[in-house]
Amino acid sequence: MREISEVTRRGFLRNSLGSTASIAALSSIAFITRPERVFGANDRIRVGVCGLHGRGMDHVSGFRGLNNTEVAAVCDVDEEVLAQRLPEIEKMGIPKPRTFIDIRKLLDDKSVDVIAIATPNHWHALMGIWACQAGKDVYIEKPCCHNLWEGKQLVKAAKKYDRIVQHGAQIRSAPALRDAVRRMREGLLGEVYMARGLCFKWRNTIGRAPEQPVPKGVHYDLWTGPAKLLPFTRNHFHYNWHWIWNYGNGDLGNQGVHQVDVARWGLGVGFPNRISAVGGHFMFDDDQETPNTLNCAFEYELRDGKRKLLEMEVRHWITNREAGIGSAAFGKPQGPVATTGMGAIQDDRNTIGNIFYGSKGYLATGDEDLCAFQTWLGEKQEPGPHQQSAGDHYANFIDCVRTRKKEDLNAPIEEGYISTGLVHLANASYRLKRSLKFDPETQMVIGDDEANSILAGADRGYRAPYQVPADI
């Protein structure tokens, strides 16, 4: 085990040699943490949002509504997206923010206190690390890293530079879900031995896209950043990058990471001891590289001798409901729900949520948009406690930015790293077509150099100057 660890680490230290020097030479960013700013209740916190094509506009809206919080800057590598979003932002009643194309220029702006990252996955960890080094607090979208090693470096940076870093697992701020976890801890379900995450999300084919010239106004080298520079196609760009390994992590790392996180949170576990994932890319003949159907199992051997199981399933097309999740009636009083979903009132085609199984019953939760839970207790599956209530993840983050109390974060980066790590472990198992034995202490796969190489980002390349620093 020691030899495996050292070989893998040495390899990736070599890949990152000189990264600190390279970064320090970039633009005018010195990456020296500025003196700690203490925020009073009436002090305005200035936020810079990175990535506006999709999720970033939710960040703009979320921060806009908070007291004494200002969206002061926005950043996107697509000039057309910037031009489209500015009028939308002004319609929200937000004074025109400063605009940036290059994240490094934004990080050099000392008037910005917080960076919100809603870019493609392959940029998340590096932007987060750079932001910590520049003295910014960070709200970082899921998944927080593109591979396990990057996530470990991000956690180190948050600690070293004493930054408030919130992972975008917003369901952790929902009172309903917090209450569900509390009830399970207090024994509502008896011994909770298994959790399932469901990501049954309708996804059509992305087709095949030919190579083409980079569109005018798109800074493609900067968009690619730390990933390999591939020829431009529309499937290597807006949104469809999720299904290409160079940038994304499939739907397990896109939507499914929310459900992995809730399952792990509810079970009260960290890294697993054994991981197995099987599946494939079914039905479509297109450019997608990641699986659209995936079954994952994470086994836990606890110190008290007990075992727990976390299952995660991704489906992409026509499927049934389970435990009524996704139906219009979910979160409201009702009797037992057939696992076939027959008779459920359906409001869309997706079934996204979690199911927890215990010795006294089971509990089902909705997704981050339907923050609800229901329970069925006893052998007759009598309806039990239920609740539906959403929270404000942005507010929780900003409150902690003011107080500097990391322990009050609902989704601290340390937890986000572990949940995202499960995604990477499952994807590695799928790609290698074998189960993995994992050591939670060393955070290395036992006896499998190839798996450790994937988890360490061997296929990244980390083009200069977009290198994740090795010496944090």
VOPAGU-2260 file (C-alpha; in pm, 1 decimal, decimal comma):
REM VOPAGU-2260
SITE   aa  ch    i         X         Y         Z
SITE  MET   A    0       0,0       0,0       0,0
SITE  ARG   A    1     283,8     235,2      86,6
SITE  GLU   A    2     448,1     176,2    -252,2
SITE  ILE   A    3     121,8     242,9    -437,1
SITE  SER   A    4      65,9     566,5    -249,8
SITE  GLU   A    5     417,0     696,0    -306,0
SITE  VAL   A    6     422,9     605,0    -675,2
SITE  THR   A    7      94,4     782,3    -739,3
SITE  ARG   A    8     182,9    1087,9    -537,5
SITE  ARG   A    9     528,8    1123,5    -692,3
SITE  GLY   A   10     379,3    1103,4   -1038,5
SITE  PHE   A   11     137,9    1381,0    -975,3
SITE  LEU   A   12     384,1    1597,2    -792,8
SITE  ARG   A   13     597,3    1577,5   -1108,3
SITE  ASN   A   14     300,1    1679,4   -1319,6
SITE  SER   A   15     250,9    1982,2   -1098,1
SITE  LEU   A   16     614,5    2089,9   -1057,0
SITE  GLY   A   17     648,6    2459,5   -1091,7
SITE  SER   A   18     274,2    2514,4   -1061,6
SITE  THR   A   19     308,9    2767,0    -781,9
SITE  ALA   A   20     566,1    2964,8    -973,3
SITE  SER   A   21     353,0    2950,3   -1287,6
SITE  ILE   A   22      43,9    3073,0   -1107,4
SITE  ALA   A   23     229,2    3353,8    -933,7
SITE  ALA   A   24     338,1    3480,2   -1272,9
SITE  LEU   A   25     -15,9    3494,5   -1408,6
SITE  SER   A   26    -173,0    3828,4   -1482,4
SITE  SER   A   27    -124,0    4060,5   -1185,6
SITE  ILE   A   28    -251,8    3815,8    -921,9
SITE  ALA   A   29     -11,8    3772,2    -632,7
SITE  PHE   A   30    -238,8    3521,7    -454,1
SITE  ILE   A   31    -142,3    3661,0    -117,4
SITE  THR   A   32    -425,9    3648,2     132,0
SITE  ARG   A   33    -520,7    3999,5     232,4
SITE  PRO   A   34    -576,6    4086,4     598,4
SITE  GLU   A   35    -888,9    3929,7     744,7
SITE  ARG   A   36   -1188,4    4152,8     696,1
SITE  VAL   A   37   -1438,3    4139,9     978,3
SITE  PHE   A   38   -1794,1    4200,2     856,4
SITE  GLY   A   39   -2040,8    4384,2    1072,3
SITE  ALA   A   40   -2415,0    4328,6    1044,9
SITE  ASN   A   41   -2447,0    4633,9     820,8
SITE  ASP   A   42   -2134,3    4582,0     610,6
SITE  ARG   A   43   -2200,6    4501,6     246,3
SITE  ILE   A   44   -2052,9    4176,3     114,7
SITE  ARG   A   45   -1955,8    4197,3    -251,4
SITE  VAL   A   46   -1995,4    3881,7    -461,2
SITE  GLY   A   47   -1840,3    3788,2    -793,3
SITE  VAL   A   48   -2027,2    3517,6    -988,9
SITE  CYS   A   49   -1825,5    3303,0   -1230,8
SITE  GLY   A   50   -2012,2    3125,7   -1511,1
SITE  LEU   A   51   -2342,4    3271,1   -1634,7
SITE  HIS   A   52   -2464,6    3031,4   -1900,1
SITE  GLY   A   53   -2674,5    2819,9   -1665,5
SITE  ARG   A   54   -2654,5    2774,8   -1289,6
SITE  GLY   A   55   -2471,0    3104,5   -1239,8
SITE  MET   A   56   -2789,1    3304,5   -1290,9
SITE  ASP   A   57   -2941,1    3116,0    -997,0
SITE  HIS   A   58   -2643,3    3237,6    -795,4
SITE  VAL   A   59   -2709,2    3593,7    -906,9
SITE  SER   A   60   -3072,2    3564,8    -803,7
SITE  GLY   A   61   -2989,1    3392,9    -475,7
SITE  PHE   A   62   -2733,3    3645,0    -357,3
SITE  ARG   A   63   -2938,0    3940,9    -482,3
SITE  GLY   A   64   -3211,1    3882,8    -226,5
SITE  LEU   A   65   -2984,0    3877,9      77,5
SITE  ASN   A   66   -2950,5    4172,9     311,5
SITE  ASN   A   67   -2636,6    4382,5     261,4
SITE  THR   A   68   -2509,9    4151,0     -11,9
SITE  GLU   A   69   -2428,7    4279,5    -359,2
SITE  VAL   A   70   -2357,9    4101,3    -686,7
SITE  ALA   A   71   -2068,7    4329,4    -771,0
SITE  ALA   A   72   -1905,6    4136,4   -1056,2
SITE  VAL   A   73   -1975,8    3865,0   -1310,5
SITE  CYS   A   74   -1738,1    3657,6   -1520,0
SITE  ASP   A   75   -1782,2    3441,5   -1829,2
SITE  VAL   A   76   -1550,6    3332,6   -2110,3
SITE  ASP   A   77   -1829,3    3366,7   -2368,6
SITE  GLU   A   78   -1876,6    3732,1   -2455,8
SITE  GLU   A   79   -2217,7    3661,8   -2609,7
SITE  VAL   A   80   -2337,8    3509,1   -2282,3
SITE  LEU   A   81   -2212,9    3813,3   -2093,5
SITE  ALA   A   82   -2395,5    4043,8   -2333,0
SITE  GLN   A   83   -2718,3    3844,3   -2294,4
SITE  ARG   A   84   -2706,0    3822,6   -1916,8
SITE  LEU   A   85   -2634,1    4186,3   -1831,9
SITE  PRO   A   86   -2982,0    4312,5   -1932,2
SITE  GLU   A   87   -3138,0    4023,1   -1739,6
SITE  ILE   A   88   -2935,7    4115,7   -1432,9
SITE  GLU   A   89   -3036,4    4479,3   -1459,0
SITE  LYS   A   90   -3403,8    4374,9   -1482,9
SITE  MET   A   91   -3356,5    4211,9   -1141,7
SITE  GLY   A   92   -3286,8    4557,9   -1003,8
SITE  ILE   A   93   -2915,9    4492,9    -964,1
SITE  PRO   A   94   -2682,3    4784,8   -1042,2
SITE  LYS   A   95   -2467,4    4696,4   -1343,4
SITE  PRO   A   96   -2186,2    4471,6   -1213,3
SITE  ARG   A   97   -1828,3    4482,2   -1328,9
SITE  THR   A   98   -1767,6    4227,9   -1604,3
SITE  PHE   A   99   -1472,0    3995,3   -1650,4
SITE  ILE   A  100   -1373,5    3731,6   -1903,1
SITE  ASP   A  101   -1070,6    3597,6   -1715,4
SITE  ILE   A  102   -1119,9    3466,2   -1360,5
SITE  ARG   A  103    -766,7    3579,1   -1274,9
SITE  LYS   A  104    -858,7    3941,5   -1335,5
SITE  LEU   A  105   -1164,9    3906,1   -1113,8
SITE  LEU   A  106    -959,8    3750,4    -834,9
SITE  ASP   A  107    -726,1    4049,4    -853,2
SITE  ASP   A  108   -1016,2    4282,4    -766,6
SITE  LYS   A  109    -967,6    4354,3    -394,8
SITE  SER   A  110   -1318,2    4497,7    -362,5
SITE  VAL   A  111   -1475,0    4153,5    -422,2
SITE  ASP   A  112   -1513,8    3949,8    -102,0
SITE  VAL   A  113   -1679,2    3631,1    -225,3
SITE  ILE   A  114   -1644,5    3418,9    -537,9
SITE  ALA   A  115   -1938,5    3202,7    -648,8
SITE  ILE   A  116   -1830,5    2932,3    -894,5
SITE  ALA   A  117   -2085,5    2796,8   -1143,8
SITE  THR   A  118   -1851,9    2701,0   -1427,1
SITE  PRO   A  119   -1807,7    2356,9   -1587,9
SITE  ASN   A  120   -1679,4    2088,0   -1349,5
SITE  HIS   A  121   -1323,2    2078,5   -1477,8
SITE  TRP   A  122   -1267,6    2433,8   -1348,8
SITE  HIS   A  123   -1428,2    2402,6   -1003,5
SITE  ALA   A  124   -1133,9    2295,4    -788,6
SITE  LEU   A  125    -873,9    2520,5    -950,2
SITE  MET   A  126   -1095,9    2829,0    -930,3
SITE  GLY   A  127   -1174,6    2743,4    -568,9
SITE  ILE   A  128    -807,3    2706,9    -480,4
SITE  TRP   A  129    -713,6    3028,1    -658,5
SITE  ALA   A  130    -997,0    3210,7    -481,7
SITE  CYS   A  131    -877,1    3087,5    -141,6
SITE  GLN   A  132    -524,0    3196,7    -225,3
SITE  ALA   A  133    -655,4    3539,5    -326,8
SITE  GLY   A  134    -829,4    3581,3       9,7
SITE  LYS   A  135   -1185,0    3525,3    -113,1
SITE  ASP   A  136   -1451,0    3313,4      51,6
SITE  VAL   A  137   -1603,3    3063,8    -189,4
SITE  TYR   A  138   -1943,0    2921,3    -280,2
SITE  ILE   A  139   -1858,0    2635,4    -515,3
SITE  GLU   A  140   -2104,9    2435,7    -719,8
SITE  LYS   A  141   -2123,7    2058,7    -714,3
SITE  PRO   A  142   -1923,1    1856,8    -782,5
SITE  CYS   A  143   -1644,0    2049,2    -612,5
SITE  CYS   A  144   -1370,8    1876,8    -814,1
SITE  HIS   A  145   -1313,0    1682,2   -1135,2
SITE  ASN   A  146   -1109,5    1409,5    -962,7
SITE  LEU   A  147   -1032,0    1302,3    -607,3
SITE  TRP   A  148    -686,5    1458,2    -586,3
SITE  GLU   A  149    -814,0    1801,5    -688,7
SITE  GLY   A  150   -1073,3    1786,2    -412,6
SITE  LYS   A  151    -810,3    1703,6    -154,7
SITE  GLN   A  152    -607,4    2005,2    -266,8
SITE  LEU   A  153    -914,1    2229,4    -244,5
SITE  VAL   A  154    -980,7    2118,1     113,7
SITE  LYS   A  155    -616,9    2190,1     199,2
SITE  ALA   A  156    -641,9    2538,8      47,7
SITE  ALA   A  157    -958,8    2622,4     241,1
SITE  LYS   A  158    -785,7    2523,0     563,5
SITE  LYS   A  159    -449,4    2684,4     492,1
SITE  TYR   A  160    -596,8    3020,0     391,4
SITE  ASP   A  161    -874,2    3003,7     652,8
SITE  ARG   A  162   -1155,0    3054,7     403,1
SITE  ILE   A  163   -1527,9    2995,8     432,8
SITE  VAL   A  164   -1605,5    2745,2     154,8
SITE  GLN   A  165   -1959,9    2617,6      98,0
SITE  HIS   A  166   -2038,6    2328,1    -135,9
SITE  GLY   A  167   -2346,0    2376,7    -355,3
SITE  ALA   A  168   -2541,4    2091,9    -193,0
SITE  GLN   A  169   -2832,4    2324,0    -119,8
SITE  ILE   A  170   -3065,5    2050,3       1,9
SITE  ARG   A  171   -2860,2    2041,6     323,8
SITE  SER   A  172   -3009,8    2381,1     410,8
SITE  ALA   A  173   -3369,5    2259,0     377,8
SITE  PRO   A  174   -3540,8    2238,1     721,1
SITE  ALA   A  175   -3739,1    1935,2     602,4
SITE  LEU   A  176   -3427,1    1735,9     516,7
SITE  ARG   A  177   -3247,1    1844,7     831,3
SITE  ASP   A  178   -3547,8    1728,0    1029,5
SITE  ALA   A  179   -3551,7    1396,6     842,1
SITE  VAL   A  180   -3187,7    1331,3     927,3
SITE  ARG   A  181   -3247,1    1432,0    1290,2
SITE  ARG   A  182   -3540,3    1190,1    1318,6
SITE  MET   A  183   -3334,2     906,4    1174,8
SITE  ARG   A  184   -3055,0     982,7    1421,7
SITE  GLU   A  185   -3311,8     967,8    1702,7
SITE  GLY   A  186   -3429,4     622,8    1595,2
SITE  LEU   A  187   -3750,3     684,6    1398,7
SITE  LEU   A  188   -3656,7     406,7    1154,4
SITE  GLY   A  189   -3473,2     192,5    1406,6
SITE  GLU   A  190   -3139,7      71,5    1273,3
SITE  VAL   A  191   -3085,5     242,8     936,7
SITE  TYR   A  192   -2879,5      -3,3     737,1
SITE  MET   A  193   -2921,9     110,4     375,1
SITE  ALA   A  194   -2980,7     422,4     167,2
SITE  ARG   A  195   -3061,1     455,4    -200,9
SITE  GLY   A  196   -3006,1     755,5    -422,5
SITE  LEU   A  197   -3227,4     786,7    -729,9
SITE  CYS   A  198   -3135,6     994,8   -1032,0
SITE  PHE   A  199   -3400,0     903,9   -1288,3
SITE  LYS   A  200   -3373,2    1211,4   -1506,9
SITE  TRP   A  201   -3499,2    1232,5   -1862,9
SITE  ARG   A  202   -3200,8    1285,3   -2094,9
SITE  ASN   A  203   -3226,6    1278,4   -2471,6
SITE  THR   A  204   -2945,0    1205,3   -2714,8
SITE  ILE   A  205   -2685,5    1477,1   -2775,1
SITE  GLY   A  206   -2630,3    1351,8   -3129,5
SITE  ARG   A  207   -2301,4    1390,8   -3307,5
SITE  ALA   A  208   -2137,5    1728,0   -3352,7
SITE  PRO   A  209   -1866,4    1796,4   -3611,1
SITE  GLU   A  210   -1555,2    1997,6   -3540,5
SITE  GLN   A  211   -1601,0    2364,5   -3621,5
SITE  PRO   A  212   -1424,3    2697,2   -3576,3
SITE  VAL   A  213   -1446,3    2847,7   -3230,6
SITE  PRO   A  214   -1740,7    3091,6   -3229,2
SITE  LYS   A  215   -1662,7    3459,5   -3221,8
SITE  GLY   A  216   -1632,8    3592,6   -2870,0
SITE  VAL   A  217   -1563,0    3252,6   -2712,2
SITE  HIS   A  218   -1227,4    3236,4   -2533,6
SITE  TYR   A  219   -1191,8    2864,0   -2582,6
SITE  ASP   A  220    -841,3    2815,4   -2445,0
SITE  LEU   A  221    -952,4    2985,6   -2124,7
SITE  TRP   A  222   -1278,3    2786,1   -2119,7
SITE  THR   A  223   -1077,0    2464,0   -2148,7
SITE  GLY   A  224    -840,6    2574,8   -1872,5
SITE  PRO   A  225    -687,0    2278,1   -1686,6
SITE  ALA   A  226    -836,8    2016,0   -1920,6
SITE  LYS   A  227    -691,3    1885,4   -2245,1
SITE  LEU   A  228    -743,3    2122,4   -2536,5
SITE  LEU   A  229    -974,6    1932,1   -2770,8
SITE  PRO   A  230   -1115,9    2051,0   -3103,4
SITE  PHE   A  231   -1420,3    2272,7   -3061,3
SITE  THR   A  232   -1760,8    2112,9   -3116,2
SITE  ARG   A  233   -2098,9    2205,8   -2970,1
SITE  ASN   A  234   -2080,8    1883,9   -2766,3
SITE  HIS   A  235   -1757,0    2005,9   -2609,9
SITE  PHE   A  236   -1919,5    2327,8   -2498,3
SITE  HIS   A  237   -2235,8    2461,5   -2335,7
SITE  TYR   A  238   -2401,0    2198,1   -2114,9
SITE  ASN   A  239   -2316,3    1892,1   -2325,5
SITE  TRP   A  240   -1966,8    1900,5   -2177,0
SITE  HIS   A  241   -2127,6    1708,4   -1885,2
SITE  TRP   A  242   -2117,4    1390,6   -2094,2
SITE  ILE   A  243   -1751,8    1416,1   -2201,2
SITE  TRP   A  244   -1492,7    1280,8   -1955,0
SITE  ASN   A  245   -1249,4    1563,0   -2029,7
SITE  TYR   A  246   -1484,0    1812,7   -1864,9
SITE  GLY   A  247   -1769,4    1636,7   -1687,9
SITE  ASN   A  248   -1850,3    1339,7   -1467,5
SITE  GLY   A  249   -2175,0    1215,6   -1622,4
SITE  ASP   A  250   -2513,2    1246,1   -1455,3
SITE  LEU   A  251   -2373,5    1080,1   -1143,6
SITE  GLY   A  252   -2154,8    1388,3   -1096,5
SITE  ASN   A  253   -2413,1    1631,8   -1233,8
SITE  GLN   A  254   -2749,1    1561,5   -1069,0
SITE  GLY   A  255   -2661,6    1241,0    -884,1
SITE  VAL   A  256   -2401,6    1396,2    -655,6
SITE  HIS   A  257   -2689,6    1563,6    -467,2
SITE  GLN   A  258   -2846,4    1225,1    -396,1
SITE  VAL   A  259   -2511,9    1065,0    -307,5
SITE  ASP   A  260   -2459,3    1346,6     -59,1
SITE  VAL   A  261   -2802,3    1307,1     102,1
SITE  ALA   A  262   -2762,1     927,7     124,5
SITE  ARG   A  263   -2423,3     959,3     292,3
SITE  TRP   A  264   -2548,5    1236,0     524,1
SITE  GLY   A  265   -2848,4    1032,6     631,6
SITE  LEU   A  266   -2643,1     717,9     691,0
SITE  GLY   A  267   -2382,8     915,5     884,0
SITE  VAL   A  268   -2087,7     768,5     692,5
SITE  GLY   A  269   -1776,9     898,3     514,3
SITE  PHE   A  270   -1560,1     719,7     258,7
SITE  PRO   A  271   -1657,4     356,6     183,5
SITE  ASN   A  272   -1449,2      39,2     199,0
SITE  ARG   A  273   -1564,4    -117,9    -127,1
SITE  ILE   A  274   -1709,8      33,6    -444,0
SITE  SER   A  275   -1868,2    -130,8    -744,4
SITE  ALA   A  276   -2038,5      33,9   -1042,6
SITE  VAL   A  277   -2179,6    -119,5   -1358,8
SITE  GLY   A  278   -2379,3      32,0   -1641,5
SITE  GLY   A  279   -2337,9     175,4   -1986,8
SITE  HIS   A  280   -2445,5     418,4   -2253,2
SITE  PHE   A  281   -2765,8     269,7   -2388,2
SITE  MET   A  282   -3006,9     344,4   -2674,6
SITE  PHE   A  283   -2824,6     630,9   -2842,7
SITE  ASP   A  284   -2542,3     642,6   -3096,9
SITE  ASP   A  285   -2388,8     980,0   -3021,0
SITE  ASP   A  286   -2087,1    1162,5   -2879,0
SITE  GLN   A  287   -2166,8    1089,5   -2513,9
SITE  GLU   A  288   -1878,8     915,1   -2335,1
SITE  THR   A  289   -2022,9     891,0   -1983,5
SITE  PRO   A  290   -2284,0     626,3   -1892,9
SITE  ASN   A  291   -2649,8     721,3   -1902,7
SITE  THR   A  292   -2746,4     419,0   -1694,4
SITE  LEU   A  293   -2542,0     328,0   -1387,8
SITE  ASN   A  294   -2583,4     113,5   -1076,2
SITE  CYS   A  295   -2342,7     189,3    -791,0
SITE  ALA   A  296   -2288,6      18,8    -456,3
SITE  PHE   A  297   -2077,1     154,2    -170,0
SITE  GLU   A  298   -2010,5     -84,3     118,3
SITE  TYR   A  299   -1919,8      33,6     467,5
SITE  GLU   A  300   -1751,0    -168,5     739,7
SITE  LEU   A  301   -1797,8      32,1    1060,0
SITE  ARG   A  302   -1578,0      23,8    1366,7
SITE  ASP   A  303   -1858,7    -121,7    1578,4
SITE  GLY   A  304   -1861,4    -425,5    1350,9
SITE  LYS   A  305   -2181,9    -325,6    1172,5
SITE  ARG   A  306   -2211,8    -279,6     798,6
SITE  LYS   A  307   -2406,2     -29,8     590,8
SITE  LEU   A  308   -2484,4      -8,3     222,2
SITE  LEU   A  309   -2528,3     297,4       3,1
SITE  GLU   A  310   -2676,5     239,8    -341,2
SITE  MET   A  311   -2698,0     494,7    -619,9
SITE  GLU   A  312   -2879,0     451,2    -948,9
SITE  VAL   A  313   -2883,1     665,0   -1262,3
SITE  ARG   A  314   -3144,6     613,5   -1535,4
SITE  HIS   A  315   -3191,3     833,9   -1837,8
SITE  TRP   A  316   -3522,1     745,4   -2002,5
SITE  ILE   A  317   -3868,1     596,2   -1944,0
SITE  THR   A  318   -3884,2     447,6   -1595,2
SITE  ASN   A  319   -4106,4     392,5   -1292,2
SITE  ARG   A  320   -4135,5     596,7    -977,3
SITE  GLU   A  321   -4022,0     471,1    -638,5
SITE  ALA   A  322   -4183,2     565,3    -305,7
SITE  GLY   A  323   -4386,7     827,7    -489,9
SITE  ILE   A  324   -4081,2    1051,1    -531,4
SITE  GLY   A  325   -4144,8    1308,7    -800,4
SITE  SER   A  326   -4523,4    1287,1    -781,3
SITE  ALA   A  327   -4734,7    1593,2    -707,8
SITE  ALA   A  328   -4859,1    1424,4    -390,6
SITE  PHE   A  329   -4511,5    1369,8    -246,5
SITE  GLY   A  330   -4454,2    1536,2      89,4
SITE  LYS   A  331   -4825,8    1534,3     169,7
SITE  PRO   A  332   -5018,0    1284,8     386,9
SITE  GLN   A  333   -5083,4     957,5     205,2
SITE  GLY   A  334   -5065,0     583,6     253,8
SITE  PRO   A  335   -4806,6     333,1     132,3
SITE  VAL   A  336   -4683,1     395,3    -222,8
SITE  ALA   A  337   -4627,6     105,1    -460,3
SITE  THR   A  338   -4271,1      89,5    -585,2
SITE  THR   A  339   -4407,9      60,7    -939,2
SITE  GLY   A  340   -4543,4     414,0    -908,3
SITE  MET   A  341   -4887,5     297,9   -1025,3
SITE  GLY   A  342   -5153,1     546,8    -926,1
SITE  ALA   A  343   -4904,5     820,8    -838,4
SITE  ILE   A  344   -4992,3    1167,7    -960,2
SITE  GLN   A  345   -4704,6    1263,1   -1185,7
SITE  ASP   A  346   -4606,0    1622,1   -1245,3
SITE  ASP   A  347   -4302,3    1547,6   -1464,3
SITE  ARG   A  348   -4096,2    1256,5   -1588,5
SITE  ASN   A  349   -3817,3    1268,6   -1328,6
SITE  THR   A  350   -3779,8    1067,8   -1009,4
SITE  ILE   A  351   -3498,1    1222,3    -808,9
SITE  GLY   A  352   -3449,6    1168,4    -438,3
SITE  ASN   A  353   -3350,0     919,6    -169,4
SITE  ILE   A  354   -3490,2     626,4      25,2
SITE  PHE   A  355   -3359,9     516,0     365,9
SITE  TYR   A  356   -3436,8     169,6     502,3
SITE  GLY   A  357   -3441,5      79,9     870,8
SITE  SER   A  358   -3559,2    -197,1    1100,5
SITE  LYS   A  359   -3880,4      -3,5    1178,2
SITE  GLY   A  360   -3970,6     145,9     842,0
SITE  TYR   A  361   -3850,1     355,7     554,7
SITE  LEU   A  362   -3816,9     725,3     471,8
SITE  ALA   A  363   -3816,9     890,7     130,1
SITE  THR   A  364   -3692,9    1237,5      39,3
SITE  GLY   A  365   -3739,2    1457,6    -264,3
SITE  ASP   A  366   -3471,9    1642,2    -456,5
SITE  GLU   A  367   -3327,4    1988,1    -398,9
SITE  ASP   A  368   -3628,4    2145,8    -571,0
SITE  LEU   A  369   -3886,4    1945,6    -374,9
SITE  CYS   A  370   -3745,7    1963,2     -22,2
SITE  ALA   A  371   -3974,5    1710,4     140,6
SITE  PHE   A  372   -3976,5    1377,3     318,3
SITE  GLN   A  373   -4230,4    1107,8     397,8
SITE  THR   A  374   -4213,7     802,5     621,2
SITE  TRP   A  375   -4387,3     466,3     634,9
SITE  LEU   A  376   -4354,7     275,9     962,7
SITE  GLY   A  377   -4402,8     -79,3    1080,7
SITE  GLU   A  378   -4481,5    -397,0     892,9
SITE  LYS   A  379   -4805,1    -243,9     764,9
SITE  GLN   A  380   -4617,8      63,4     634,7
SITE  GLU   A  381   -4845,0     307,6     813,8
SITE  PRO   A  382   -4788,1     672,2     714,9
SITE  GLY   A  383   -4558,9     848,7     960,9
SITE  PRO   A  384   -4407,7    1196,1     998,0
SITE  HIS   A  385   -4378,7    1405,0     681,7
SITE  GLN   A  386   -4271,7    1757,8     600,3
SITE  GLN   A  387   -4203,1    1990,4     309,1
SITE  SER   A  388   -3992,3    2303,1     357,3
SITE  ALA   A  389   -3704,6    2458,3     166,3
SITE  GLY   A  390   -3414,4    2661,5     301,8
SITE  ASP   A  391   -3168,6    2924,4     182,6
SITE  HIS   A  392   -2822,8    2785,3     117,1
SITE  TYR   A  393   -2688,8    3121,9       2,7
SITE  ALA   A  394   -2804,4    3285,9     326,2
SITE  ASN   A  395   -2635,8    3017,1     534,1
SITE  PHE   A  396   -2311,3    3081,1     347,1
SITE  ILE   A  397   -2326,8    3459,5     379,4
SITE  ASP   A  398   -2410,0    3432,1     750,8
SITE  CYS   A  399   -2093,3    3227,2     798,1
SITE  VAL   A  400   -1889,9    3473,4     592,2
SITE  ARG   A  401   -1996,7    3739,4     842,3
SITE  THR   A  402   -1941,9    3536,5    1158,7
SITE  ARG   A  403   -1636,3    3338,5    1036,2
SITE  LYS   A  404   -1788,4    3031,4    1201,8
SITE  LYS   A  405   -1711,8    2745,8     964,7
SITE  GLU   A  406   -1887,9    2503,1    1195,3
SITE  ASP   A  407   -2219,7    2668,8    1104,8
SITE  LEU   A  408   -2190,0    2589,7     732,6
SITE  ASN   A  409   -2458,4    2345,2     625,2
SITE  ALA   A  410   -2241,2    2201,6     346,9
SITE  PRO   A  411   -1874,5    2262,2     434,2
SITE  ILE   A  412   -1624,3    2178,8     164,1
SITE  GLU   A  413   -1489,6    1887,1     367,8
SITE  GLU   A  414   -1828,0    1714,5     335,7
SITE  GLY   A  415   -1861,9    1811,3     -28,9
SITE  TYR   A  416   -1522,9    1657,8    -100,3
SITE  ILE   A  417   -1624,1    1320,6      47,1
SITE  SER   A  418   -1956,3    1305,2    -137,9
SITE  THR   A  419   -1791,3    1408,9    -463,4
SITE  GLY   A  420   -1522,3    1150,9    -389,8
SITE  LEU   A  421   -1784,6     876,3    -398,0
SITE  VAL   A  422   -1881,1     992,6    -747,4
SITE  HIS   A  423   -1519,9     964,2    -862,2
SITE  LEU   A  424   -1478,3     621,4    -702,3
SITE  ALA   A  425   -1790,0     491,2    -876,3
SITE  ASN   A  426   -1684,9     636,2   -1211,4
SITE  ALA   A  427   -1340,4     477,5   -1172,5
SITE  SER   A  428   -1499,7     140,1   -1096,4
SITE  TYR   A  429   -1723,3     174,6   -1403,0
SITE  ARG   A  430   -1438,7     274,7   -1633,0
SITE  LEU   A  431   -1208,4      -2,6   -1511,1
SITE  LYS   A  432   -1489,4    -261,5   -1505,5
SITE  ARG   A  433   -1399,3    -389,0   -1159,6
SITE  SER   A  434   -1474,7    -338,8    -791,8
SITE  LEU   A  435   -1239,8    -126,2    -585,1
SITE  LYS   A  436   -1121,9    -179,3    -227,9
SITE  PHE   A  437   -1066,2     157,5     -64,3
SITE  ASP   A  438    -879,8     267,3     247,5
SITE  PRO   A  439   -1071,6     560,9     401,8
SITE  GLU   A  440    -766,9     655,9     611,0
SITE  THR   A  441    -516,7     692,1     326,4
SITE  GLN   A  442    -790,0     771,8      73,2
SITE  MET   A  443    -626,9     536,6    -174,2
SITE  VAL   A  444    -751,6     229,1    -359,9
SITE  ILE   A  445    -582,4     -80,8    -219,7
SITE  GLY   A  446    -359,8    -267,4    -464,3
SITE  ASP   A  447    -474,0     -86,1    -777,1
SITE  ASP   A  448    -231,8     164,0    -931,3
SITE  GLU   A  449    -455,8     216,1   -1233,3
SITE  ALA   A  450    -750,3     321,0   -1018,7
SITE  ASN   A  451    -534,4     551,9    -809,7
SITE  SER   A  452    -399,2     705,8   -1127,9
SITE  ILE   A  453    -752,5     785,8   -1248,2
SITE  LEU   A  454    -846,5     930,5    -908,5
SITE  ALA   A  455    -532,8    1143,9    -914,0
SITE  GLY   A  456    -621,4    1288,2   -1254,6
SITE  ALA   A  457    -361,0    1113,0   -1470,9
SITE  ASP   A  458    -560,9    1193,8   -1782,6
SITE  ARG   A  459    -586,0    1564,9   -1704,9
SITE  GLY   A  460    -247,6    1685,3   -1824,8
SITE  TYR   A  461    -298,8    2017,1   -1640,2
SITE  ARG   A  462    -189,8    2255,2   -1910,6
SITE  ALA   A  463      19,4    2550,7   -1801,8
SITE  PRO   A  464     -75,6    2791,1   -1662,5
SITE  TYR   A  465    -394,8    2618,8   -1541,4
SITE  GLN   A  466    -229,6    2380,3   -1297,0
SITE  VAL   A  467    -372,9    2269,8    -967,5
SITE  PRO   A  468     -89,8    2341,4    -720,8
SITE  ALA   A  469      65,0    2035,6    -557,8
SITE  ASP   A  470     235,6    2212,9    -267,7
SITE  ILE   A  471     -56,6    2365,6     -80,7
